[in-house]
């Protein structure tokens, strides 16, 4: 896969292969995921080994998703706090 885009943005998407990140994901997808709660799906081919046999597998993953099970998302939808943070204590 070849990508001709010469912009120098550093995009982070864990679990998504480099070729997909460089050619398909754009900066505009990140604010869309945060503000409009839109999930971006990544679909790509990957070479995997199973019992010493190589095979190509079509992988379909959620690339950008607003759901985060380890952090509390603050009302501005940009900043997060880890669960258990002192400022998240509930008053009973």
DSSP file (Angstrom, degrees, kcal/mol; ACC not computed):
  #  RESIDUE AA STRUCTURE BP1 BP2  ACC     N-H-->O    O-->H-N    N-H-->O    O-->H-N    TCO  KAPPA ALPHA  PHI   PSI    X-CA   Y-CA   Z-CA
    1    1 A X              0   0    0      0, 0.0     2,-0.4     0, 0.0    19,-0.0   0.000 360.0 360.0 360.0 137.0    0.0    0.0    0.0
    2    2 A X        -     0   0    0     21,-0.0     2,-0.5     2,-0.0    17,-0.0  -0.960 360.0-164.2-124.6 139.7    1.3    3.4   -0.9
    3    3 A X        -     0   0    0     -2,-0.4    20,-0.0     1,-0.1    21,-0.0  -0.987   6.9-169.2-124.9 127.2    0.3    6.7    0.5
    4    4 A X        +     0   0    0     -2,-0.5     2,-0.4    19,-0.1    -1,-0.1   0.379  48.8 119.0 -97.3   4.3    1.2   10.0   -1.3
    5    5 A X        -     0   0    0      1,-0.1    -2,-0.1    17,-0.1     0, 0.0  -0.576  43.9-167.7 -74.0 127.8    0.2   12.4    1.5
    6    6 A X        +     0   0    0     -2,-0.4    -1,-0.1     2,-0.0     2,-0.0   0.286  41.1 125.9-101.3   9.1    3.2   14.3    2.6
    7    7 A X        -     0   0    0      1,-0.1     2,-0.3     2,-0.0    -2,-0.0  -0.379  56.4-139.3 -69.6 150.0    1.8   15.9    5.8
    8    8 A X        +     0   0    0      2,-0.1     2,-0.3    -2,-0.0    -1,-0.1  -0.391  45.0 146.3-109.2  53.0    3.7   15.3    9.0
    9    9 A X        -     0   0    0     -2,-0.3     2,-0.9     1,-0.0    -2,-0.0  -0.701  43.8-138.8 -87.4 141.5    1.0   14.6   11.5
   10   10 A X        -     0   0    0     -2,-0.3     2,-0.4     2,-0.0    -2,-0.1  -0.860  26.5-174.1-102.1 102.1    1.7   12.1   14.3
   11   11 A X        -     0   0    0     -2,-0.9     2,-0.5    14,-0.1    10,-0.0  -0.793  10.2-154.0-100.1 137.5   -1.5   10.1   14.6
   12   12 A X        +     0   0    0     -2,-0.4     2,-0.2     2,-0.0    -2,-0.0  -0.948  27.7 150.9-113.8 127.4   -1.9    7.5   17.4
   13   13 A X    >   -     0   0    0     -2,-0.5     3,-1.5     3,-0.2     8,-0.1  -0.729  35.1-142.5-152.7  98.2   -4.2    4.5   17.1
   14   14 A X  T 3  S+     0   0    0      1,-0.2     3,-0.1    -2,-0.2    -2,-0.0  -0.366  83.0  18.5 -68.7 138.9   -3.1    1.5   19.0
   15   15 A X  T 3  S+     0   0    0      1,-0.3     2,-0.5    -2,-0.1    -1,-0.2   0.401  97.6 111.6  85.4  -2.3   -3.7   -1.9   17.4
   16   16 A X  S <  S-     0   0    0     -3,-1.5    -1,-0.3    47,-0.1    -3,-0.2  -0.895  73.9-110.9-106.6 132.6   -4.1   -0.4   13.9
   17   17 A X     >  -     0   0    0     -2,-0.5     4,-2.1     1,-0.1     3,-0.4  -0.207  23.4-116.5 -65.1 153.5   -1.3   -1.2   11.4
   18   18 A X  H  > S+     0   0    0      1,-0.2     4,-2.7     2,-0.2     5,-0.2   0.858 111.1  56.8 -59.0 -42.1    1.0    1.6   10.3
   19   19 A X  H  > S+     0   0    0      1,-0.2     4,-1.8     2,-0.2     5,-0.3   0.891 109.7  45.7 -61.3 -39.7   -0.1    1.5    6.6
   20   20 A X  H  >>S+     0   0    0     -3,-0.4     4,-2.6     2,-0.2     5,-1.3   0.922 112.6  50.7 -69.1 -43.6   -3.7    2.1    7.6
   21   21 A X  H  <5S+     0   0    0     -4,-2.1     4,-0.2     1,-0.2    -2,-0.2   0.915 114.4  43.9 -59.7 -43.7   -2.9    4.9   10.0
   22   22 A X  H  <5S+     0   0    0     -4,-2.7    -1,-0.2    -5,-0.2    -2,-0.2   0.848 125.1  30.0 -73.4 -34.1   -0.7    6.7    7.5
   23   23 A X  H  <5S+     0   0    0     -4,-1.8    -2,-0.2    -5,-0.2    -3,-0.2   0.771 130.1  25.3 -99.7 -28.1   -3.1    6.4    4.5
   24   24 A X  T  <5S+     0   0    0     -4,-2.6     2,-0.3    -5,-0.3    -3,-0.2   0.827 100.0  77.5-109.2 -41.1   -6.6    6.3    5.8
   25   25 A X      < -     0   0    0     -5,-1.3     2,-0.3    -4,-0.2   -14,-0.1  -0.567  58.2-178.0 -78.7 134.3   -6.7    8.0    9.2
   26   26 A X    >>  -     0   0    0     -2,-0.3     3,-1.4     1,-0.1     4,-0.6  -0.827  41.8-106.7-125.1 164.6   -6.7   11.8    9.1
   27   27 A X  H >> S+     0   0    0     -2,-0.3     4,-1.0     1,-0.3     3,-1.0   0.844 115.7  65.0 -59.4 -34.1   -6.8   14.5   11.7
   28   28 A X  H 3> S+     0   0    0      1,-0.2     4,-1.2     2,-0.2    -1,-0.3   0.740  93.4  62.0 -64.0 -22.6  -10.4   15.3   10.9
   29   29 A X  H <> S+     0   0    0     -3,-1.4     4,-1.8     2,-0.2    -1,-0.2   0.816  96.8  58.8 -72.3 -30.3  -11.4   11.8   12.2
   30   30 A X  H <X S+     0   0    0     -3,-1.0     4,-1.8    -4,-0.6    -2,-0.2   0.950 107.5  42.0 -69.0 -51.0  -10.2   12.5   15.7
   31   31 A X  H  X>S+     0   0    0     -4,-1.0     4,-3.2     1,-0.2     5,-0.6   0.869 112.5  56.8 -63.5 -32.7  -12.4   15.5   16.5
   32   32 A X  H  X5S+     0   0    0     -4,-1.2     4,-1.3     1,-0.2     6,-1.3   0.898 107.2  48.3 -63.0 -39.2  -15.3   13.7   14.9
   33   33 A X  H  <5S+     0   0    0     -4,-1.8     4,-0.3     4,-0.2    -1,-0.2   0.872 118.3  41.1 -67.7 -36.4  -14.9   10.8   17.3
   34   34 A X  H  <5S+     0   0    0     -4,-1.8    -2,-0.2     3,-0.1    -3,-0.2   0.945 125.5  28.8 -76.8 -50.3  -14.7   13.1   20.3
   35   35 A X  H  <5S+     0   0    0     -4,-3.2    -3,-0.2     1,-0.2    -2,-0.1   0.880 130.6  32.1 -84.8 -39.9  -17.4   15.7   19.5
   36   36 A X  S  <<S-     0   0    0     -4,-1.3    -1,-0.2    -5,-0.6    -3,-0.2   0.418  98.6-126.1-100.1   1.2  -19.9   13.8   17.4
   37   37 A X        +     0   0    0     -4,-0.3     2,-0.5    -5,-0.2    -4,-0.2   0.880  52.7 159.1  55.8  42.4  -19.3   10.4   19.1
   38   38 A X        -     0   0    0     -6,-1.3     2,-0.4    -9,-0.1    -1,-0.2  -0.836  33.8-140.9 -98.4 131.3  -18.7    8.7   15.7
   39   39 A X        -     0   0    0     -2,-0.5     2,-0.5    26,-0.1    26,-0.2  -0.751   9.2-148.3 -90.8 136.2  -16.8    5.5   15.6
   40   40 A X  E     -A   64   0A   0     24,-2.1    23,-2.3    -2,-0.4    24,-1.5  -0.917  11.2-149.8-105.3 127.1  -14.2    4.9   12.8
   41   41 A X  E     -A   62   0A   0     -2,-0.5     2,-0.5    21,-0.3    21,-0.2  -0.732   2.2-151.7 -96.3 144.2  -13.8    1.3   11.7
   42   42 A X  E     -A   61   0A   0     19,-3.4    19,-3.0    -2,-0.3     2,-0.5  -0.972  11.8-176.0-116.7 127.7  -10.5    0.0   10.3
   43   43 A X  E     +A   60   0A   0     -2,-0.5     2,-0.3    17,-0.2    17,-0.2  -0.981  21.5 141.5-126.6 118.9  -10.5   -2.8    7.8
   44   44 A X  E     -A   59   0A   0     15,-2.3    15,-3.5    -2,-0.5     2,-0.3  -0.972  47.2-106.9-153.2 162.4   -7.2   -4.2    6.6
   45   45 A X  E     -A   58   0A   0     -2,-0.3     2,-0.3    13,-0.2    13,-0.2  -0.734  35.2-176.0 -93.9 143.5   -5.4   -7.4    5.6
   46   46 A X  E     -A   57   0A   0     11,-2.3    11,-3.0    -2,-0.3     2,-0.5  -0.996  25.6-125.9-141.5 144.6   -2.8   -8.9    8.0
   47   47 A X  E     +A   56   0A   0     -2,-0.3     2,-0.3     9,-0.2     9,-0.2  -0.802  36.5 178.1 -90.7 126.5   -0.4  -11.8    7.8
   48   48 A X  E     -A   55   0A   0      7,-3.0     7,-2.5    -2,-0.5     2,-0.5  -0.921  22.9-136.3-129.2 154.8   -0.8  -14.1   10.8
   49   49 A X  E     +A   54   0A   0     -2,-0.3     2,-0.4     5,-0.2     5,-0.2  -0.929  18.9 178.0-112.3 132.8    0.9  -17.3   11.9
   50   50 A X  E >  S-A   53   0A   0      3,-2.5     3,-1.0    -2,-0.5    -2,-0.0  -0.938  76.7 -20.7-135.9 112.1   -1.1  -20.2   13.4
   51   51 A X  T 3  S-     0   0    0     -2,-0.4     3,-0.1     1,-0.2    -1,-0.1   0.909 127.6 -51.2  54.6  47.1    0.7  -23.4   14.3
   52   52 A X  T 3  S+     0   0    0      1,-0.2     2,-0.5     0, 0.0    -1,-0.2   0.631 114.8 118.4  66.9  17.7    3.6  -22.5   11.9
   53   53 A X  E <   -A   50   0A   0     -3,-1.0    -3,-2.5     2,-0.0     2,-0.3  -0.963  56.6-142.4-113.6 127.0    1.3  -21.8    9.0
   54   54 A X  E     +A   49   0A   0     -2,-0.5     2,-0.3    -5,-0.2    -5,-0.2  -0.673  27.9 164.4 -87.5 139.9    1.1  -18.4    7.5
   55   55 A X  E     -A   48   0A   0     -7,-2.5    -7,-3.0    -2,-0.3     2,-0.4  -0.991  35.9-119.6-149.6 154.4   -2.2  -17.0    6.3
   56   56 A X  E     -A   47   0A   0     -2,-0.3     2,-0.4    -9,-0.2    -9,-0.2  -0.821  31.5-167.6 -96.0 135.7   -3.7  -13.7    5.4
   57   57 A X  E     -A   46   0A   0    -11,-3.0   -11,-2.3    -2,-0.4     2,-0.6  -0.971  21.9-129.8-127.2 135.1   -6.6  -12.6    7.5
   58   58 A X  E     -A   45   0A   0     -2,-0.4     2,-0.4   -13,-0.2   -13,-0.2  -0.768  30.1-160.4 -83.0 119.4   -9.1   -9.7    6.9
   59   59 A X  E     -A   44   0A   0    -15,-3.5   -15,-2.3    -2,-0.6     2,-0.5  -0.875  12.4-170.8-107.4 132.2   -9.2   -7.7   10.2
   60   60 A X  E     +A   43   0A   0     -2,-0.4     2,-0.3   -17,-0.2   -17,-0.2  -0.952  21.2 164.6-123.7 109.0  -12.1   -5.4   11.0
   61   61 A X  E     -A   42   0A   0    -19,-3.0   -19,-3.4    -2,-0.5     2,-0.8  -0.805  45.6-109.5-123.9 160.9  -11.4   -3.3   14.1
   62   62 A X  E     -A   41   0A   0     -2,-0.3   -21,-0.3   -21,-0.2     3,-0.2  -0.838  35.9-177.9 -87.1 110.7  -12.8   -0.2   15.8
   63   63 A X  E     +     0   0A   0    -23,-2.3     2,-0.5    -2,-0.8   -22,-0.2   0.946  68.7  20.5 -80.6 -50.4  -10.0    2.4   15.1
   64   64 A X  E    S+A   40   0A   0    -24,-1.5   -24,-2.1   -51,-0.1     2,-0.4  -0.984  72.6 163.9-124.9 124.5  -11.4    5.4   16.9
   65   65 A X        -     0   0    0     -2,-0.5   -26,-0.1   -26,-0.2   -32,-0.1  -1.000  35.9-145.1-143.3 136.6  -14.0    5.0   19.6
   66   66 A X  S    S+     0   0    0     -2,-0.4     2,-0.2   -33,-0.1    -1,-0.1   0.789  74.3  99.1 -72.1 -27.4  -15.2    7.4   22.3
   67   67 A X        +     0   0    0    -30,-0.0     2,-0.4     2,-0.0    -2,-0.1  -0.424  47.9 175.5 -66.2 128.9  -15.8    4.6   24.8
   68   68 A X        -     0   0    0      3,-0.2     3,-0.3    -2,-0.2     5,-0.1  -0.964  18.1-167.0-137.4 117.1  -12.9    4.3   27.3
   69   69 A X  S    S+     0   0    0     -2,-0.4    -1,-0.1     1,-0.2     3,-0.1   0.520  86.8  47.5 -85.4  -4.3  -13.2    1.8   30.1
   70   70 A X  S    S+     0   0    0      1,-0.1    13,-1.4    12,-0.0     2,-0.3   0.522 107.9  52.4-112.4  -7.9  -10.2    3.1   32.1
   71   71 A X  E    S-B   82   0B   0     -3,-0.3     2,-0.5    11,-0.2    11,-0.3  -0.959  70.2-130.5-133.0 148.5  -10.9    6.9   32.1
   72   72 A X  E     -B   81   0B   0      9,-3.9     9,-2.3    -2,-0.3     2,-0.5  -0.854  28.1-137.5 -92.4 126.3  -13.7    9.2   33.0
   73   73 A X  E     -B   80   0B   0     -2,-0.5     7,-0.2     7,-0.2     6,-0.0  -0.762  17.9-132.6 -90.0 124.0  -14.3   11.7   30.2
   74   74 A X    >   -     0   0    0      5,-2.5     3,-2.6    -2,-0.5     4,-0.1  -0.238  30.5 -96.4 -71.6 163.1  -14.9   15.2   31.4
   75   75 A X  T 3  S+     0   0    0      1,-0.3    -1,-0.1     2,-0.1    -2,-0.0   0.733 122.7  63.2 -56.5 -25.0  -17.9   17.3   30.1
   76   76 A X  T 3  S-     0   0    0      3,-0.1    -1,-0.3     1,-0.1    -2,-0.0   0.545 101.8-135.7 -77.1  -3.3  -15.7   19.1   27.5
   77   77 A X  S <  S+     0   0    0     -3,-2.6    -2,-0.1     2,-0.2    -1,-0.1   0.601  87.8  75.6  61.3  15.7  -15.1   15.6   25.9
   78   78 A X  S    S+     0   0    0      1,-0.2     2,-0.2    -4,-0.1    -1,-0.1   0.696  81.4  61.4-117.6 -46.9  -11.4   16.3   25.5
   79   79 A X        -     0   0    0     -6,-0.0    -5,-2.5    -5,-0.0     2,-0.3  -0.577  64.5-167.9 -87.6 148.4   -9.9   15.9   29.0
   80   80 A X  E     -B   73   0B   0     -7,-0.2     2,-0.4    -2,-0.2    -7,-0.2  -0.918  11.0-157.0-131.6 158.4  -10.0   12.6   30.9
   81   81 A X  E     -B   72   0B   0     -9,-2.3    -9,-3.9    -2,-0.3     2,-0.1  -0.993  29.3-110.7-132.0 142.0   -9.3   11.5   34.5
   82   82 A X  E >   -B   71   0B   0     -2,-0.4     3,-1.9   -11,-0.3   -11,-0.2  -0.422  43.8 -96.7 -68.0 144.2   -8.5    8.0   35.6
   83   83 A X  T 3  S+     0   0    0    -13,-1.4    -1,-0.1     1,-0.3     3,-0.1  -0.405 114.7  35.2 -59.9 137.2  -11.1    6.2   37.6
   84   84 A X  T 3  S+     0   0    0      1,-0.3    -1,-0.3    -3,-0.1     5,-0.1   0.370  81.0 149.7  94.9  -3.1  -10.3    6.6   41.3
   85   85 A X    X   -     0   0    0     -3,-1.9     3,-2.0     1,-0.1    -1,-0.3  -0.363  56.6-120.2 -62.4 143.1   -8.9   10.1   40.8
   86   86 A X  G >  S+     0   0    0      1,-0.3     3,-1.2     2,-0.2    -1,-0.1   0.798 110.5  58.3 -60.2 -30.5   -9.4   12.2   44.0
   87   87 A X  G 3  S+     0   0    0      1,-0.2    -1,-0.3     3,-0.0    -2,-0.1   0.579  97.9  62.2 -78.2  -6.6  -11.5   14.8   42.1
   88   88 A X  G <  S+     0   0    0     -3,-2.0    -1,-0.2    -6,-0.1    -2,-0.2   0.320  73.0 129.6 -97.1   8.0  -14.0   12.2   41.1
   89   89 A X    <   -     0   0    0     -3,-1.2     2,-0.3    -4,-0.1    -3,-0.0  -0.393  56.2-130.5 -65.0 136.3  -15.0   11.3   44.6
   90   90 A X        -     0   0    0     -2,-0.1     2,-0.6     2,-0.0    -1,-0.1  -0.692  10.0-129.3 -91.7 140.0  -18.7   11.3   45.1
   91   91 A X              0   0    0     -2,-0.3    -1,-0.0     1,-0.1    -2,-0.0  -0.784 360.0 360.0 -87.3 121.1  -20.3   13.2   48.0
   92   92 A X              0   0    0     -2,-0.6    -1,-0.1     0, 0.0    -2,-0.0   0.429 360.0 360.0 -98.1 360.0  -22.7   10.9   49.9
